[in-house]
Amino acid sequence: MSAETRWLTMTEERAWRGLLRMHDLLVNRAGRSMQEGFGLSATDYTVLAELTRAPDGRLRIQELAQLLGWEKSRVSHHLARMVKRGLVTREECADDRRGAFVVVTPAGRSAITAAAPRHVEDVRRYFLDHLTPGQVTLLAEIADLVIEKNDEDH
């Protein structure tokens, strides 16, 4: 770290604070919609979405943690709640006794199948409908770049 702090300009601070506020607002609105309509939290939906994208609806817990950008302990605690609700199961890994898989159950697959159309409507209503196609493309490029650069650091 350099000796001199590089303080944020007004525009940089506005961008940073706006990004954080936008993220919180969108996650809270979409999460409330999922909870009210389908009994799923935003986190439940995210976990189920990653699992249903994976072959056979299964991922190693460590892989899921990496995809979500979460600590393994956070993933484990959340999965325990989802197991109790019958949305996912844990399976031991035959090749590695220390490892385990998380697998979407038929109930979990039904839940995300029912919730997905509302989720897409919410993404459009709360986010995409307020942007031009060019802004969406630019935002996707910015997100890809920032994620890539931060992944390189780890």
C-alpha positions as CSV (number, residue, x, y, z in Angstrom):
1,M,0.0,0.0,0.0
2,S,1.4,3.4,-0.9
3,A,2.2,6.0,1.7
4,E,-0.3,8.5,0.3
5,T,-4.1,7.6,0.3
6,R,-5.8,8.0,-3.1
7,W,-9.1,9.5,-1.9
8,L,-12.1,9.0,-4.1
9,T,-13.2,11.9,-6.3
10,M,-16.8,13.0,-6.0
11,T,-17.7,11.1,-9.1
12,E,-15.8,7.9,-8.0
13,E,-17.6,8.0,-4.6
14,R,-20.9,8.6,-6.3
15,A,-20.3,5.5,-8.5
16,W,-19.2,3.4,-5.6
17,R,-22.0,4.3,-3.3
18,G,-24.5,4.1,-6.1
19,L,-23.3,0.6,-6.9
20,L,-23.7,-0.5,-3.3
21,R,-27.1,1.1,-3.0
22,M,-28.3,-0.3,-6.3
23,H,-27.2,-3.8,-5.3
24,D,-28.9,-3.6,-1.9
25,L,-32.1,-2.2,-3.4
26,L,-32.3,-4.8,-6.2
27,V,-31.5,-7.7,-4.0
28,N,-34.0,-6.6,-1.4
29,R,-36.8,-6.0,-3.9
30,A,-36.2,-9.2,-5.8
31,G,-35.7,-11.1,-2.5
32,R,-39.0,-9.8,-1.1
33,S,-40.8,-10.9,-4.3
34,M,-39.3,-14.4,-4.1
35,Q,-40.1,-14.7,-0.4
36,E,-43.7,-13.5,-0.7
37,G,-44.5,-15.4,-3.9
38,F,-42.6,-18.6,-3.4
39,G,-41.2,-18.9,0.1
40,L,-37.6,-18.6,-1.2
41,S,-35.0,-16.1,0.0
42,A,-32.8,-14.3,-2.6
43,T,-30.0,-16.5,-1.3
44,D,-32.1,-19.7,-1.8
45,Y,-32.8,-18.7,-5.3
46,T,-29.2,-18.0,-6.1
47,V,-28.1,-21.4,-4.7
48,L,-30.8,-23.2,-6.6
49,A,-29.9,-21.3,-9.8
50,E,-26.3,-22.4,-9.6
51,L,-27.2,-26.0,-8.8
52,T,-29.7,-26.3,-11.7
53,R,-27.1,-24.9,-14.1
54,A,-24.6,-27.7,-13.1
55,P,-24.6,-31.1,-14.6
56,D,-27.0,-33.5,-12.8
57,G,-27.9,-30.6,-10.4
58,R,-24.9,-31.2,-8.2
59,L,-21.8,-29.3,-7.2
60,R,-19.0,-29.8,-4.6
61,I,-19.7,-27.5,-1.7
62,Q,-16.3,-25.8,-2.3
63,E,-17.2,-25.2,-6.0
64,L,-20.6,-23.7,-5.0
65,A,-18.8,-21.4,-2.5
66,Q,-16.4,-20.3,-5.2
67,L,-19.2,-19.6,-7.7
68,L,-21.1,-17.6,-5.1
69,G,-18.1,-15.8,-3.8
70,W,-18.9,-16.9,-0.3
71,E,-16.9,-18.3,2.6
72,K,-17.4,-22.1,2.9
73,S,-18.9,-21.6,6.4
74,R,-21.6,-19.3,5.0
75,V,-22.4,-21.8,2.3
76,S,-22.5,-24.7,4.9
77,H,-24.9,-22.8,7.2
78,H,-27.2,-21.8,4.4
79,L,-27.2,-25.3,2.9
80,A,-28.2,-26.7,6.3
81,R,-31.3,-24.6,6.3
82,M,-32.1,-25.6,2.7
83,V,-31.6,-29.3,3.6
84,K,-34.2,-28.9,6.4
85,R,-36.7,-27.5,4.0
86,G,-36.1,-30.3,1.5
87,L,-34.7,-28.0,-1.3
88,V,-31.2,-29.7,-1.4
89,T,-29.4,-32.7,-0.1
90,R,-25.8,-33.4,0.8
91,E,-24.0,-36.4,-0.6
92,E,-20.7,-37.7,0.5
93,C,-18.0,-37.8,-2.2
94,A,-16.8,-41.4,-2.8
95,D,-13.4,-40.2,-4.1
96,D,-12.7,-37.8,-1.2
97,R,-14.1,-38.5,2.3
98,R,-13.5,-34.9,3.3
99,G,-15.5,-33.5,0.3
100,A,-19.3,-33.5,-0.2
101,F,-21.7,-32.6,-2.9
102,V,-24.8,-30.6,-2.7
103,V,-27.6,-31.7,-4.9
104,V,-30.9,-30.0,-5.8
105,T,-33.9,-32.2,-4.9
106,P,-37.1,-32.5,-6.9
107,A,-38.7,-30.1,-4.5
108,G,-35.9,-27.6,-5.0
109,R,-36.1,-28.0,-8.8
110,S,-39.9,-27.4,-8.6
111,A,-39.4,-24.3,-6.5
112,I,-37.0,-22.7,-8.8
113,T,-39.0,-23.7,-11.9
114,A,-42.0,-22.0,-10.4
115,A,-40.1,-18.9,-9.2
116,A,-37.9,-18.3,-12.3
117,P,-40.6,-16.5,-14.4
118,R,-41.2,-14.0,-11.6
119,H,-37.5,-13.6,-11.1
120,V,-37.0,-12.7,-14.7
121,E,-40.0,-10.3,-14.6
122,D,-38.4,-8.7,-11.5
123,V,-35.0,-8.3,-13.1
124,R,-36.6,-6.6,-16.0
125,R,-38.9,-4.4,-14.0
126,Y,-36.5,-3.3,-11.3
127,F,-33.3,-3.2,-13.5
128,L,-33.2,-3.8,-17.2
129,D,-36.3,-1.8,-18.2
130,H,-34.5,1.4,-17.0
131,L,-31.4,0.9,-19.2
132,T,-30.7,1.1,-22.9
133,P,-29.3,-1.9,-24.6
134,G,-26.0,-0.1,-24.9
135,Q,-26.0,0.6,-21.1
136,V,-26.7,-3.1,-20.4
137,T,-23.8,-4.1,-22.7
138,L,-21.4,-1.6,-21.0
139,L,-22.5,-2.7,-17.5
140,A,-21.9,-6.3,-18.5
141,E,-18.4,-5.5,-19.7
142,I,-17.6,-3.5,-16.6
143,A,-18.8,-6.3,-14.4
144,D,-16.8,-8.9,-16.3
145,L,-13.6,-6.8,-16.0
146,V,-14.0,-6.0,-12.3
147,I,-14.8,-9.7,-11.5
148,E,-11.9,-10.9,-13.6
149,K,-9.3,-8.5,-12.1
150,N,-10.5,-9.3,-8.5
151,D,-10.4,-13.1,-9.2
152,E,-6.8,-12.7,-10.4
153,D,-5.9,-11.2,-7.0
154,H,-7.0,-14.3,-5.2
